[in-house]
Amino acid sequence: MSNRGSALRRIRALDLFCGAGGSSWGAREAGVEIVAGFDLWPLAGKAHDANFPESEFIPGRLEDHDLASLVQRLGPIDLILASPECTNHSPAKGNKPRCEESKGTAFQVVRCARAFSPRWLVIENVVNMRNWTRYAEFKAALEELGYKLQEQVLNAAQFGVAQSRRRLFLLADLKQTPPKVTPRKTEPKKVADLVDLNGRFRWTPLHQPNRAKATLERADRGFAALGGSKPFLLVYYGSDGSGGWQRLNRPLRTITTVDRFALVKPDPEHGHVMRMLQVPELQAAMGMPPKMKLESGTRRDRIKMIGNAVCPPVMKAVVNQLTQS
């Protein structure tokens, strides 16, 4: 097995579909050596090179890589982290057609597991992946390789992250059934812990020409509940019955790949002003430390990277509990 001798050296890992590097960051915080990250998106490569200079970034589709040569070049691998393409599983896509070829990228995890034979796998995705017609087939393929599986839904808010973000984690171990991951016994962080209510970012009057009617209606529902003296968030997209706003004394709702949150606060000159949450605030809401660099691409690109990412504190806890059991 590829993890022999791991007690004498650091656990060596690959990060498939690595994106912004949230999984890699969390695993590295757990003491893991990130050997390489794989992704199709060039901006993911720039983020990887900025944050993991000790690691290799391997671009392109996994389907196109010669795994035999990679096994020989990269050496023994103990852990594979993988977040296969999730857009076509996500309920956020609504009624748009689903791409089965895109969903099928998950089977590249099986292909890499067969080639590298790591002891452990951590596969992360949206909860709705469990409704995929090939999900049972996917798990069975891993079991055929000898892996024992543990399936669990984890909420980032239970791991010290100021965001309510439920994700599916499928853990695999060649030696034993993986443990259930235990959340932290701490109070969840709140939106108020991460937003900047002062003048650092540019604010605009809430009531101004061409402001969308739906935006003002969301704000009115917030005023009706809180009055006009407290700041709150407008929430775009989604149909959770919240009225399109939320208080600051609870975790942020799930960050997606598009701008979703606007901060509203009282203002002596304009009555109320607003602005969208900015990249540093969204990064903090993912549990990504300020020193984690997401500087390449447009603001829209960086929000997409953040929305697609794994919260590092969750991955740190998962890897710690999986590899120390």
VOBA-1610 file (N, C-alpha, C; in pm, whole numbers, padded with zeros to 5 digits, always signed):
BEGIN
Met+00084-00120+00000Met+00000+00000+00000Met+00087+00124+00000Ser+00037+00231-00062Ser+00120+00349-00082Ser+00151+00423+00046Asn+00077+00397+00156Asn+00100+00473+00277Asn+00197+00404+00374Arg+00265+00296+00329Arg+00359+00230+00419Arg+00472+00327+00454Gly+00510+00324+00578Gly+00614+00413+00625Gly+00564+00552+00658Ser+00431+00573+00651Ser+00379+00707+00674Ser+00402+00754+00816Ala+00424+00659+00909Ala+00451+00699+01046Ala+00586+00769+01056Leu+00675+00747+00956Leu+00808+00805+00958Leu+00817+00932+00874Arg+00711+00969+00806Arg+00711+01089+00723Arg+00571+01150+00721Arg+00563+01270+00668Arg+00432+01336+00659Arg+00342+01263+00559Ile+00214+01270+00585Ile+00115+01216+00490Ile+00121+01299+00363Arg+00128+01233+00248Arg+00142+01300+00119Arg+00008+01293+00046Ala-00036+01408-00009Ala-00172+01416-00064Ala-00175+01480-00201Leu-00276+01442-00278Leu-00313+01508-00402Leu-00448+01576-00381Asp-00467+01690-00447Asp-00595+01761-00441Asp-00651+01768-00583Leu-00752+01685-00610Leu-00816+01681-00742Leu-00926+01786-00749Phe-00939+01854-00862Phe-01036+01963-00877Phe-01010+02067-00766Cys-00886+02109-00754Cys-00843+02183-00634Cys-00900+02323-00623Gly-00941+02386-00736Gly-01001+02518-00729Gly-00913+02618-00656Ala-00974+02696-00567Ala-00902+02799-00493Ala-00804+02743-00391Gly-00816+02615-00358Gly-00722+02553-00265Gly-00769+02542-00122Gly-00902+02552-00100Gly-00952+02541+00037Gly-00923+02407+00100Ser-00939+02299+00023Ser-00909+02166+00076Ser-00760+02152+00107Ser-00677+02198+00014Ser-00533+02188+00036Ser-00490+02266+00159Trp-00548+02386+00176Trp-00510+02468+00292Trp-00548+02397+00422Gly-00670+02345+00427Gly-00713+02275+00548Gly-00630+02153+00577Ala-00598+02075+00472Ala-00518+01954+00491Ala-00376+01990+00535Arg-00321+02095+00476Arg-00186+02137+00517Arg-00185+02182+00663Glu-00293+02250+00706Glu-00304+02289+00846Glu-00310+02166+00937Ala-00356+02054+00881Ala-00362+01929+00958Ala-00230+01852+00953Gly-00128+01912+00890Gly+00004+01851+00887Gly+00034+01770+00763Val-00052+01778+00662Val-00035+01699+00540Val+00054+01774+00440Glu+00134+01701+00367Glu+00214+01757+00258Glu+00132+01752+00129Ile+00108+01867+00069Ile+00036+01871-00059Ile+00136+01852-00171Val+00128+01739-00237Val+00223+01706-00342Val+00187+01775-00473Ala+00057+01775-00506Ala+00013+01836-00632Ala-00135+01869-00626Gly-00172+01973-00700Gly-00313+02008-00719Gly-00346+01999-00867Phe-00467+01954-00897Phe-00511+01936-01035Phe-00636+02021-01059Asp-00638+02094-01169Asp-00760+02168-01205Asp-00751+02211-01350Leu-00868+02228-01410Leu-00877+02271-01549Leu-00866+02422-01563Trp-00903+02498-01458Trp-00915+02644-01465Trp-00778+02708-01442Pro-00728+02789-01537Pro-00597+02854-01518Pro-00589+02940-01392Leu-00700+03006-01354Leu-00697+03090-01234Leu-00678+03006-01108Ala-00727+02883-01110Ala-00702+02794-00997Ala-00552+02766-00988Gly-00487+02755-01103Gly-00343+02734-01104Gly-00268+02851-01044Lys-00313+02972-01073Lys-00247+03090-01016Lys-00267+03096-00865Ala-00388+03062-00818Ala-00412+03058-00673Ala-00328+02951-00607His-00317+02835-00673His-00238+02725-00618His-00091+02765-00608Asp-00037+02825-00715Asp+00105+02862-00714Asp+00134+02969-00609Ala+00037+03059-00585Ala+00057+03164-00486Ala+00053+03110-00343Asn-00030+03010-00320Asn-00050+02962-00183Asn+00025+02833-00149Phe+00066+02759-00251Phe+00134+02631-00228Phe+00259+02623-00316Pro+00354+02715-00295Pro+00474+02716-00380Pro+00557+02588-00369Glu+00537+02515-00260Glu+00610+02390-00241Glu+00548+02274-00319Ser+00432+02298-00378Ser+00355+02194-00444Ser+00348+02220-00595Glu+00318+02118-00671Glu+00307+02130-00816Glu+00161+02148-00856Phe+00136+02236-00953Phe+00002+02245-01011Phe+00004+02175-01145Ile-00091+02086-01167Ile-00098+02008-01291Ile-00228+02046-01363Pro-00219+02122-01472Pro-00339+02172-01540Pro-00401+02068-01633Gly-00523+02098-01675Gly-00589+02015-01774Gly-00691+01920-01715Arg-00758+01845-01802Arg-00860+01749-01760Arg-00793+01623-01706Leu-00846+01572-01597Leu-00791+01448-01543Leu-00799+01335-01644Glu-00904+01336-01726Glu-00921+01231-01826Glu-00803+01223-01922Asp-00734+01336-01940Asp-00627+01342-02039Asp-00489+01309-01982His-00479+01288-01852His-00348+01263-01791His-00312+01115-01794Asp-00185+01088-01819Asp-00130+00952-01811Asp-00097+00925-01665Leu-00188+00856-01596Leu-00170+00837-01453Leu-00051+00749-01419Ala-00019+00655-01506Ala+00095+00567-01477Ala+00224+00649-01466Ser+00242+00745-01556Ser+00363+00827-01550Ser+00359+00921-01430Leu+00239+00968-01393Leu+00228+01054-01275Leu+00258+00977-01146Val+00215+00854-01139Val+00246+00770-01023Val+00397+00755-01008Gln+00464+00732-01118Gln+00609+00716-01115Gln+00679+00846-01076Arg+00627+00958-01125Arg+00693+01087-01102Arg+00662+01145-00964Leu+00538+01133-00917Leu+00499+01195-00792Leu+00530+01110-00670Gly+00545+00981-00689Gly+00579+00895-00576Gly+00458+00853-00495Pro+00479+00793-00377Pro+00369+00738-00297Pro+00275+00848-00248Ile+00148+00820-00255Ile+00043+00912-00212Ile-00042+00840-00108Asp-00065+00908+00004Asp-00142+00850+00114Asp-00287+00895+00118Leu-00314+01012+00060Leu-00446+01075+00073Leu-00481+01146-00057Ile-00602+01126-00103Ile-00655+01203-00216Ile-00773+01285-00167Leu-00767+01415-00192Leu-00878+01506-00166Leu-00944+01533-00301Ala-01076+01538-00306Ala-01142+01557-00435Ala-01275+01628-00417Ser-01295+01732-00495Ser-01424+01802-00502Ser-01468+01807-00647Pro-01524+01695-00697Pro-01564+01690-00839Pro-01663+01799-00872Glu-01674+01831-00999Glu-01765+01936-01046Glu-01903+01916-00984Cys-01956+02025-00924Cys-02081+02009-00846Cys-02198+02087-00903Thr-02175+02176-01000Thr-02283+02262-01049Thr-02402+02182-01097Asn-02375+02070-01162Asn-02484+01991-01218Asn-02552+01902-01116His-02503+01901-00992His-02574+01836-00882His-02654+01938-00801Ser-02609+02063-00804Ser-02660+02163-00710Ser-02803+02206-00741Pro-02889+02218-00638Pro-03023+02269-00659Pro-03021+02416-00701Ala-02907+02486-00681Ala-02897+02626-00722Ala-02909+02640-00872Lys-02889+02531-00946Lys-02901+02538-01092Lys-03047+02542-01136Gly-03138+02519-01043Gly-03281+02526-01076Gly-03323+02418-01173Asn-03402+02457-01273Asn-03455+02360-01369Asn-03372+02350-01496Lys-03252+02410-01496Lys-03167+02402-01614Lys-03124+02258-01638Pro-03101+02221-01766Pro-03059+02083-01796Pro-02932+02045-01723Arg-02924+01921-01679Arg-02807+01870-01609Arg-02714+01798-01706Cys-02585+01816-01690Cys-02487+01754-01779Cys-02432+01628-01713Glu-02470+01512-01764Glu-02425+01387-01706Glu-02275+01367-01724Glu-02220+01417-01836Glu-02076+01405-01857Glu-02000+01481-01749Ser-02053+01599-01713Ser-01991+01679-01608Ser-02000+01607-01473Lys-02116+01554-01442Lys-02130+01479-01317Lys-02034+01360-01313Gly-02012+01301-01430Gly-01928+01181-01438Gly-01782+01205-01408Thr-01741+01333-01392Thr-01602+01358-01354Thr-01570+01293-01220Ala-01672+01265-01140Ala-01648+01197-01012Ala-01576+01064-01031Phe-01600+00999-01144Phe-01535+00869-01166Phe-01386+00883-01191Gln-01338+01005-01216Gln-01194+01026-01223Gln-01129+01006-01086Val-01207+01026-00981Val-01157+00999-00846Val-01129+00849-00833Val-01220+00768-00885Val-01201+00622-00882Val-01077+00584-00961Arg-01062+00645-01078Arg-00946+00617-01163Arg-00815+00652-01092Cys-00812+00767-01026Cys-00691+00808-00955Cys-00666+00721-00831Ala-00773+00683-00764Ala-00758+00594-00648Ala-00701+00460-00691Arg-00746+00410-00805Arg-00694+00283-00856Arg-00546+00296-00889Ala-00507+00409-00948Ala-00368+00426-00992Ala-00273+00450-00875Phe-00311+00537-00780Phe-00221+00576-00672Phe-00235+00489-00547Ser-00350+00424-00531Ser-00378+00340-00416Ser-00346+00407-00283Pro-00401+00528-00260Pro-00380+00592-00130Pro-00462+00520-00023Arg-00419+00533+00101Arg-00500+00471+00206Arg-00633+00543+00221Trp-00630+00678+00212Trp-00749+00756+00243Trp-00797+00839+00125Leu-00928+00858+00119Leu-00992+00951+00025Leu-01087+01041+00102Val-01092+01168+00063Val-01195+01260+00113Val-01261+01323-00009Ile-01388+01291-00029Ile-01462+01342-00145Ile-01570+01436-00094Glu-01567+01560-00141Glu-01660+01664-00094Glu-01747+01710-00210Asn-01875+01735-00181Asn-01965+01783-00285Asn-02090+01841-00220Val-02179+01895-00303Val-02307+01942-00252Val-02388+01821-00205Val-02476+01846-00111Val-02555+01737-00052Val-02638+01665-00158Asn-02679+01739-00259Asn-02765+01682-00363Asn-02695+01577-00448Met-02565+01561-00433Met-02495+01456-00507Met-02554+01319-00475Arg-02610+01306-00355Arg-02668+01177-00317Arg-02788+01138-00403Asn-02847+01236-00473Asn-02961+01207-00561Asn-02918+01174-00703Trp-02790+01180-00730Trp-02737+01147-00863Trp-02767+01001-00894Thr-02811+00976-01016Thr-02851+00839-01053Thr-02733+00742-01049Arg-02610+00792-01057Arg-02492+00704-01056Arg-02418+00706-00922Tyr-02479+00767-00821Tyr-02410+00780-00693Tyr-02382+00642-00631Ala-02479+00553-00634Ala-02458+00418-00579Ala-02349+00345-00657Glu-02350+00364-00789Glu-02247+00303-00873Glu-02108+00359-00837Phe-02104+00488-00813Phe-01978+00554-00776Phe-01924+00496-00645Lys-02009+00484-00545Lys-01964+00428-00417Lys-01923+00281-00432Ala-01999+00209-00512Ala-01966+00067-00532Ala-01830+00051-00599Ala-01796+00143-00690Ala-01666+00136-00757Ala-01552+00157-00657Leu-01573+00244-00559Leu-01472+00264-00455Leu-01462+00141-00365Glu-01576+00082-00333Glu-01576-00038-00248Glu-01507-00154-00319Glu-01520-00161-00451Glu-01453-00267-00527Glu-01301-00254-00518Leu-01253-00132-00495Leu-01109-00111-00478Leu-01063-00145-00336Gly-01158-00179-00249Gly-01124-00216-00113Gly-01151-00110-00008Tyr-01211+00002-00050Tyr-01233+00111+00046Tyr-01359+00088+00129Lys-01347+00121+00257Lys-01461+00123+00346Lys-01505+00269+00357Leu-01635+00293+00348Leu-01687+00428+00331Leu-01763+00477+00453Gln-01759+00607+00471Gln-01840+00676+00571Gln-01894+00803+00506Glu-02026+00814+00503Glu-02092+00928+00440Glu-02149+01020+00548Gln-02123+01149+00535Gln-02168+01243+00638Gln-02191+01381+00578Val-02294+01449+00626Val-02320+01588+00588Val-02270+01676+00702Leu-02183+01770+00669Leu-02125+01859+00769Leu-02161+02004+00737Asn-02188+02080+00841Asn-02218+02223+00827Asn-02099+02302+00876Ala-02045+02388+00789Ala-01925+02465+00823Ala-01944+02550+00948Ala-02070+02591+00976Ala-02096+02674+01094Ala-02061+02602+01224Gln-02055+02469+01220Gln-02020+02390+01339Gln-01869+02370+01355Phe-01792+02434+01267Phe-01647+02419+01270Phe-01576+02555+01278Gly-01644+02651+01341Gly-01583+02782+01361Gly-01585+02872+01239Val-01674+02842+01143Val-01685+02923+01022Val-01813+03006+01029Ala-01804+03133+00991Ala-01920+03223+01000Ala-02011+03209+00879Gln-02046+03086+00846Gln-02131+03057+00730Gln-02205+02926+00752Ser-02333+02926+00721Ser-02411+02803+00723Ser-02394+02738+00585Arg-02311+02635+00579Arg-02276+02573+00450Arg-02273+02422+00470Arg-02379+02356+00425Arg-02390+02211+00439Arg-02332+02143+00316Arg-02240+02050+00339Arg-02178+01979+00230Arg-02166+01831+00263Leu-02171+01750+00159Leu-02155+01606+00172Leu-02006+01571+00173Phe-01966+01490+00269Phe-01830+01438+00275Phe-01838+01286+00271Leu-01774+01228+00172Leu-01764+01082+00161Leu-01619+01046+00194Leu-01599+00979+00308Leu-01466+00943+00353Leu-01441+00796+00323Ala-01318+00765+00284Ala-01283+00628+00248Ala-01149+00590+00310Asp-01138+00466+00356Asp-01017+00415+00420Asp-00998+00270+00378Leu-00878+00235+00336Leu-00852+00096+00296Leu-00844+00000+00414Lys-00817+00050+00534Lys-00794-00037+00649Lys-00916-00057+00738Gln-00993+00050+00757Gln-01104+00042+00852Gln-01213+00141+00812Thr-01331+00123+00869Thr-01440+00217+00843Thr-01403+00353+00902Pro-01407+00459+00822Pro-01370+00591+00873Pro-01462+00635+00987Pro-01411+00719+01077Pro-01493+00765+01188Pro-01592+00872+01144Lys-01697+00889+01223Lys-01782+01006+01207Lys-01704+01129+01252Val-01712+01236+01175Val-01639+01358+01211Val-01719+01435+01315Thr-01653+01472+01423Thr-01718+01542+01533Thr-01701+01692+01519Pro-01810+01769+01513Pro-01798+01915+01505Pro-01740+01974+01633Arg-01698+02100+01623Arg-01649+02171+01741Arg-01763+02198+01839Lys-01730+02206+01966Lys-01830+02243+02066Lys-01814+02390+02101Thr-01835+02475+02002Thr-01824+02620+02021Thr-01943+02689+01958Glu-01969+02809+02000Glu-02076+02888+01941Glu-02040+02925+01797Pro-02135+02917+01705Pro-02105+02957+01567Pro-02067+03104+01558Lys-01977+03135+01466Lys-01945+03274+01440Lys-02060+03341+01365Lys-02063+03473+01370Lys-02173+03549+01312Lys-02124+03639+01199Val-02218+03681+01115Val-02187+03777+01009Val-02121+03901+01067Ala-02170+03946+01183Ala-02115+04067+01245Ala-01967+04054+01276Asp-01917+03929+01288Asp-01776+03908+01318Asp-01686+03935+01198Leu-01742+03943+01078Leu-01658+03953+00959Leu-01684+04073+00870Val-01799+04140+00883Val-01827+04253+00794Val-01767+04382+00848Asp-01732+04471+00757Asp-01677+04601+00791Asp-01788+04705+00776Leu-01835+04759+00888Leu-01945+04855+00885Leu-01896+05000+00873Asn-01766+05019+00861Asn-01712+05154+00854Asn-01689+05196+00709Gly-01597+05286+00687Gly-01584+05346+00554Gly-01483+05285+00462Arg-01439+05162+00490Arg-01334+05102+00408Arg-01377+05079+00263Phe-01503+05043+00242Phe-01552+05014+00109Phe-01651+05123+00065Arg-01680+05128-00062Arg-01769+05231-00117Arg-01915+05194-00095Trp-01990+05286-00035Trp-02132+05269-00010Trp-02211+05360-00105Thr-02333+05319-00137Thr-02422+05402-00218Thr-02557+05414-00146Pro-02631+05524-00169Pro-02763+05537-00105Pro-02854+05421-00143Leu-02926+05370-00045Leu-03022+05263-00073Leu-03129+05313-00169His-03182+05430-00139His-03287+05487-00225His-03224+05583-00325Gln-03213+05536-00447Gln-03159+05616-00555Gln-03223+05573-00686Pro-03217+05659-00788Pro-03280+05625-00916Pro-03225+05492-00970Asn-03313+05416-01029Asn-03280+05288-01093Asn-03250+05174-00995Arg-03268+05199-00865Arg-03252+05087-00771Arg-03365+04987-00796Ala-03333+04862-00807Ala-03433+04760-00841Ala-03543+04754-00735Lys-03665+04741-00783Lys-03780+04733-00693Lys-03767+04615-00597Ala-03719+04502-00646Ala-03705+04384-00560Ala-03604+04407-00448Thr-03499+04485-00476Thr-03401+04517-00372Thr-03466+04598-00261Leu-03544+04699-00300Leu-03612+04784-00200Leu-03715+04704-00121Glu-03780+04609-00186Glu-03877+04525-00114Glu-03807+04438-00011Arg-03690+04384-00045Arg-03613+04307+00052Arg-03577+04396+00172Ala-03530+04515+00140Ala-03491+04607+00248Ala-03611+04642+00336Asp-03725+04665+00276Asp-03845+04699+00353Asp-03882+04586+00450Arg-03864+04462+00408Arg-03894+04350+00497Arg-03795+04347+00614Gly-03670+04384+00587Gly-03574+04393+00696Gly-03609+04505+00793Phe-03648+04621+00740Phe-03688+04733+00826Phe-03810+04697+00911Ala-03904+04624+00851Ala-04026+04586+00923Ala-03993+04499+01044Ala-03890+04418+01033Ala-03854+04328+01143Ala-03759+04393+01244Leu-03670+04479+01196Leu-03564+04531+01283Leu-03575+04679+01315Gly-03663+04749+01242Gly-03662+04895+01252Gly-03554+04951+01161Gly-03533+05082+01169Gly-03438+05144+01076Gly-03302+05171+01134Ser-03276+05128+01257Ser-03150+05166+01323Ser-03045+05055+01324Lys-03078+04935+01271Lys-02982+04825+01276Lys-02938+04784+01135Pro-02811+04753+01118Pro-02766+04702+00988Pro-02812+04558+00968Phe-02824+04518+00842Phe-02862+04381+00808Phe-02817+04352+00666Leu-02838+04230+00623Leu-02799+04187+00489Leu-02920+04165+00400Leu-02908+04207+00275Leu-03000+04163+00172Leu-02942+04035+00111Val-03029+03940+00082Val-02985+03812+00027Val-03052+03792-00109Tyr-02971+03789-00213Tyr-03022+03766-00349Tyr-03015+03617-00382Tyr-03105+03572-00465Tyr-03113+03433-00510Tyr-03153+03341-00394Gly-03210+03229-00430Gly-03255+03134-00329Gly-03402+03154-00297Ser-03462+03048-00247Ser-03606+03051-00216Ser-03631+02979-00084Asp-03566+03030+00023Asp-03577+02963+00152Asp-03684+03023+00241Gly-03767+03114+00186Gly-03874+03173+00264Gly-03828+03278+00362Ser-03704+03329+00346Ser-03650+03426+00441Ser-03691+03568+00411Gly-03752+03591+00296Gly-03787+03727+00259Gly-03673+03805+00195Gly-03561+03737+00170Gly-03451+03801+00101Gly-03364+03890+00188Trp-03361+03865+00318Trp-03272+03941+00405Trp-03233+03853+00524Gln-03129+03893+00596Gln-03093+03819+00718Gln-03025+03912+00818Arg-03034+03873+00944Arg-02970+03947+01053Arg-02819+03922+01053Leu-02746+04007+01125Leu-02602+03993+01136Leu-02558+03909+01255Asn-02654+03865+01338Asn-02618+03790+01459Asn-02625+03639+01438Arg-02611+03595+01315Arg-02612+03453+01283Arg-02511+03429+01170Pro-02475+03303+01142Pro-02382+03277+01032Pro-02441+03321+00897Leu-02353+03356+00807Leu-02395+03392+00671Leu-02460+03271+00605Arg-02559+03299+00521Arg-02612+03189+00440Arg-02508+03143+00338Thr-02534+03034+00272Thr-02434+02972+00186Thr-02385+03066+00077Ile-02253+03082+00069Ile-02192+03159-00038Ile-02199+03077-00166Thr-02241+03141-00274Thr-02247+03075-00404Thr-02140+03136-00495Thr-02145+03102-00622Thr-02043+03149-00716Thr-02075+03286-00775Val-02184+03348-00732Val-02221+03481-00780Val-02246+03573-00661Asp-02239+03705-00687Asp-02268+03803-00582Asp-02407+03778-00525Arg-02415+03762-00394Arg-02543+03726-00334Arg-02583+03813-00216Phe-02488+03882-00154Phe-02516+03951-00028Phe-02484+04100-00037Ala-02580+04184+00011Ala-02559+04328+00021Ala-02582+04372+00164Leu-02493+04455+00213Leu-02501+04506+00350Leu-02573+04641+00349Val-02672+04655+00437Val-02748+04780+00451Val-02724+04835+00591Lys-02700+04965+00602Lys-02680+05026+00734Lys-02739+05167+00735Pro-02774+05218+00853Pro-02824+05356+00864Pro-02713+05455+00827Asp-02756+05568+00772Asp-02661+05672+00734Asp-02724+05808+00760Pro-02655+05899+00832Pro-02716+06027+00868Pro-02750+06116+00748Glu-02678+06101+00639Glu-02702+06186+00522Glu-02807+06129+00429His-02802+05998+00405His-02889+05936+00304His-03001+05851+00363Gly-03011+05842+00492Gly-03109+05754+00554Gly-03053+05614+00570His-03026+05549+00457His-02961+05418+00458His-02872+05407+00334Val-02761+05336+00352Val-02671+05310+00240Val-02650+05159+00231Met-02597+05115+00117Met-02575+04972+00096Met-02452+04949+00009Arg-02401+04829+00016Arg-02293+04783-00071Arg-02292+04631-00070Met-02236+04572-00174Met-02221+04427-00177Met-02107+04386-00084Leu-02118+04268-00026Leu-02005+04214+00050Leu-01885+04198-00044Gln-01768+04225+00007Gln-01647+04224-00074Gln-01567+04095-00055Val-01472+04074-00146Val-01395+03950-00147Val-01331+03918-00012Pro-01266+04014+00057Pro-01207+03979+00188Pro-01310+03931+00289Glu-01432+03988+00284Glu-01537+03946+00377Glu-01587+03806+00342Leu-01604+03779+00214Leu-01649+03646+00172Leu-01541+03542+00201Gln-01416+03580+00181Gln-01306+03490+00212Gln-01307+03455+00361Ala-01330+03557+00445Ala-01337+03532+00590Ala-01456+03442+00624Ala-01567+03459+00552Ala-01686+03377+00577Ala-01668+03233+00532Met-01562+03205+00455Met-01527+03068+00419Met-01428+03006+00516Gly-01384+03085+00615Gly-01281+03036+00705Gly-01143+03039+00644Met-01126+03118+00536Met-00996+03134+00471Met-00922+03248+00539Pro-00801+03227+00586Pro-00729+03334+00655Pro-00688+03446+00559Pro-00667+03567+00609Pro-00627+03678+00522Pro-00500+03651+00442Lys-00408+03568+00496Lys-00284+03541+00425Lys-00304+03446+00306Met-00422+03387+00293Met-00450+03304+00177Met-00477+03396+00058Lys-00400+03381-00049Lys-00401+03476-00160Lys-00499+03433-00269Leu-00596+03520-00296Leu-00689+03501-00408Leu-00692+03631-00485Glu-00584+03660-00553Glu-00565+03792-00612Glu-00576+03794-00764Ser-00583+03679-00829Ser-00586+03674-00974Ser-00729+03681-01026Gly-00743+03736-01146Gly-00874+03742-01209Gly-00955+03862-01164Thr-01075+03873-01218Thr-01166+03981-01183Thr-01232+03952-01048Arg-01302+04052-00997Arg-01378+04030-00874Arg-01477+03916-00892Arg-01539+03911-01008Arg-01635+03804-01036Arg-01567+03667-01034Asp-01446+03661-01090Asp-01370+03536-01089Asp-01340+03492-00947Arg-01299+03586-00863Arg-01261+03551-00726Arg-01382+03506-00644Ile-01497+03570-00669Ile-01619+03525-00600Ile-01656+03384-00646Lys-01637+03356-00773Lys-01664+03220-00823Lys-01572+03119-00756Met-01442+03154-00743Met-01348+03063-00677Met-01388+03038-00532Ile-01428+03146-00463Ile-01468+03133-00323Ile-01593+03047-00311Gly-01693+03074-00397Gly-01819+03000-00390Gly-01804+02852-00421Asn-01702+02817-00500Asn-01678+02677-00534Asn-01589+02604-00434Ala-01534+02678-00338Ala-01428+02624-00253Ala-01481+02541-00137Val-01387+02474-00071Val-01412+02401+00053Val-01362+02488+00168Cys-01436+02492+00277Cys-01395+02571+00394Cys-01275+02502+00461Pro-01159+02568+00467Pro-01040+02503+00524Pro-01058+02447+00665Pro-01128+02517+00759Pro-01141+02456+00892Pro-01217+02323+00892Val-01312+02309+00799Val-01385+02182+00791Val-01293+02072+00741Met-01217+02103+00634Met-01127+02001+00581Met-01018+01967+00682Lys-00969+02063+00756Lys-00868+02036+00859Lys-00922+01935+00961Ala-01045+01958+01007Ala-01104+01867+01105Ala-01127+01728+01046Val-01173+01723+00921Val-01199+01595+00855Val-01069+01515+00843Val-00964+01580+00792Val-00837+01510+00771Val-00777+01467+00905Asn-00783+01555+01003Asn-00730+01518+01135Asn-00797+01393+01190Gln-00930+01391+01186Gln-01003+01280+01246Gln-00990+01153+01162Leu-00983+01168+01029Leu-00972+01051+00943Leu-00836+00983+00958Thr-00730+01062+00957Thr-00594+01004+00955Thr-00542+00968+01093Gln-00608+01015+01198Gln-00562+00983+01333Gln-00646+00876+01401Ser-00742+00822+01329Ser-00831+00722+01389Ser-00761+00586+01397
//
